Amino acid sequence: MRDIEAATGEDLGSDRLGKKRKGKKKKYPNLSDLKQSTNTSRSRLEKKVLNKSAMRRVAEVMSKADSRKHDKFSNQFNYAIH
């Protein structure tokens, strides 16, 4: 690249290729980024586990199990409560 620059006399930016650039300096380095804190594994799981359709499915399955237990053991006081 440098030999082409030397032959043509044009700056093709070869002096910038090898250098690593510094990142953009934060304006307020001690503040926490609110967008980054919302993207945690806990929040991503909460979106899936606690959405309406998932809660509805879980409630439906639990009510089926409860009604089945009630049908089987409604005449026995000890099992009917638990």
PAZAVEX-704754 format. One record per residue (C-alpha): residue number from 1; residue in three letters; x, y, z. Coordinates in pm, 1 decimal, m for minus. Each point is the difference from the previous one (the first is absolute). Example, Ala and Ser with C-alpha at 12.3 -4.5 7.8 and 13.67 -1.06 7.14 Angstrom:
2
num	residuo	xx	yy	zz
1	Ala	1230.0	m450.0	780.0
2	Ser	137.0	344.0	m66.0
% end
This chain:
82
num	residuo	xx	yy	zz
1	Met	0.0	0.0	0.0
2	Arg	281.9	237.6	89.1
3	Asp	178.4	m65.2	m328.8
4	Ile	m316.7	91.8	m191.2
5	Glu	m26.5	317.8	204.8
6	Ala	364.0	80.5	m73.8
7	Ala	m47.5	m58.3	m372.7
8	Thr	m322.4	198.1	m35.6
9	Gly	64.8	263.9	263.0
10	Glu	m352.9	m43.5	137.6
11	Asp	m83.0	m70.0	362.3
12	Leu	m194.5	m327.1	13.1
13	Gly	m4.7	m21.8	377.8
14	Ser	257.7	m272.9	50.9
15	Asp	142.2	172.0	306.7
16	Arg	m335.2	m44.7	175.5
17	Leu	m38.2	m371.5	m79.4
18	Gly	226.4	m140.9	269.1
19	Lys	m105.0	227.1	281.8
20	Lys	m274.1	m88.7	240.2
21	Arg	m240.6	277.2	71.8
22	Lys	m96.2	97.6	347.0
23	Gly	m364.4	m37.4	86.0
24	Lys	m224.4	299.1	34.9
25	Lys	50.1	162.1	337.2
26	Lys	m308.1	m14.1	219.6
27	Lys	m144.4	334.4	91.3
28	Tyr	m89.9	m112.6	352.4
29	Pro	206.7	m313.0	75.8
30	Asn	m135.9	m70.7	350.0
31	Leu	m365.8	m20.4	m104.1
32	Ser	m148.8	m338.6	m80.6
33	Asp	m157.7	m55.7	m338.6
34	Leu	m372.6	m60.4	51.5
35	Lys	m43.2	m179.3	m331.8
36	Gln	277.5	m243.7	82.1
37	Ser	m138.2	m75.7	346.1
38	Thr	m340.4	m99.0	m142.9
39	Asn	158.5	m257.2	m229.4
40	Thr	87.7	m261.0	262.3
41	Ser	m60.8	m372.8	m3.4
42	Arg	m258.3	43.0	275.3
43	Ser	m201.0	255.5	m195.0
44	Arg	12.4	m208.7	m317.5
45	Leu	m128.3	m303.3	190.2
46	Glu	m269.5	207.8	169.8
47	Lys	m130.7	105.3	m340.1
48	Lys	m47.2	m363.2	m98.7
49	Val	m115.1	m146.5	331.2
50	Leu	m226.1	278.5	121.1
51	Asn	m182.0	88.1	m320.6
52	Lys	m379.6	m34.0	m10.2
53	Ser	m27.1	m310.9	m212.9
54	Ala	254.9	m193.7	206.3
55	Met	m175.4	97.3	323.8
56	Arg	m333.1	m104.8	m150.3
57	Arg	140.2	m340.2	m102.6
58	Val	146.1	m60.8	345.5
59	Ala	m323.8	104.2	171.5
60	Glu	m201.0	m229.6	m225.6
61	Val	222.1	m300.9	73.4
62	Met	m3.3	70.9	373.2
63	Ser	m379.0	35.4	9.1
64	Lys	m36.1	m329.7	m190.2
65	Ala	227.0	m174.3	250.6
66	Asp	m188.4	157.9	289.4
67	Ser	m339.2	m102.2	m133.7
68	Arg	127.0	m353.8	m66.7
69	Lys	126.6	m24.8	357.9
70	His	m331.0	136.8	125.5
71	Asp	m195.2	m256.6	m204.3
72	Lys	210.7	m287.3	132.1
73	Phe	30.0	96.5	364.3
74	Ser	m291.9	231.8	75.2
75	Asn	m147.3	m250.3	246.6
76	Gln	327.7	m24.8	197.0
77	Phe	56.5	311.3	207.9
78	Asn	380.2	m26.8	22.9
79	Tyr	59.0	m18.4	m378.0
80	Ala	m270.2	246.9	m100.7
81	Ile	176.9	296.7	163.1
82	His	355.5	m61.1	m123.6
% end
